[in-house]
Each structure stands twice: as C-alpha cells, then as structure tokens.
Amino acid sequence: MKQIEVFEEIDAPPDVVWDVLLEFERYPEWNPFVQSIEGTPVEGEQLRVRIQPPGGRGMTFKPAIVALEEGRRLAWFGRLVVPFAFDGYHEFRVEPIDRAQRTRFLQRETFRGALVPVLANQDRLERGFRSMNEAIKERAEARVAASS
C-alpha cells in the first residue's frame, strides 16, 4: 500500500474552494494535473478522469464516486481491470480555518495491489497533486479578489 497526501492553505472560504473543485467542465482551463473529469458529482456515479503527472504519461480511468459530503468531501474509487491488481481511493477534503474565511484543502490517494510498485510513481503523482492544489488555490483566491 502507498499513500500520497498533500495539503494547501487557501485564502478563500470553503464554499468558494468547493465550487472550484466541482466545476469539472472548467478543469481544462486551469488544472495542470487532472486535465478533465466527465460525469456528475453524485455518489454512485462513474466518472471519466484524465490525469497528466509531471514528466509522466497521461492516463484515463473510470472511478466511481463513493462519498460526497456537500461542501466538505469528495472521494472516488477506481481499479485497473481486476481487484487487488491496482486499486486507488482518491479523496478531496475542504476544511474551514480562521472562522471559515480560509480553507485547508487536502488531496489524498491510497493505492493497493500487486501492480502498485510498478505503476504508481509516487514522486510524479505527488508533484501532480501539488500542482493541482496550487492551481485550485490560485483560482479560488482570484474569485475572492474579483468579488471584493
């Protein structure tokens, strides 16, 4: 099992960060790592997700949303072909800090399976998570600045 966990503190309220996170159709405009998500953010829905790790090959997969807590948490689960070969549980969390004027954004992935050592380049994926977190920070903070 491998786990990657990356946090970002954002100078924007949680509802603004949540809105940016769920605007899947806008990902190609700003997201350097998760380049597209097709589907509806509803528990049980299957998504089509395209990622591009820095310095790595792009990959498209079809996870199912396994948790959706409005304004707080989105999680999906995906697997490569058969159970326990390469399973991934991905989670985004939006947590209020400073009287909900700032947000702590978490992106976490837990990988399990026999092919994890071969297919999961932890360094590239962590760099991808960081680039997405920085981009969501920039986008959410720009929205706050534009509305001031």
Helices and strands as residue ranges (DSSP letters): E 2-10, H 14-22, G 24-26, H 27-30, E 34-38, E 48-51, E 59-61, E 64-69, E 73-79, E 87-97, E 102-112, H 116-119, H 122-147
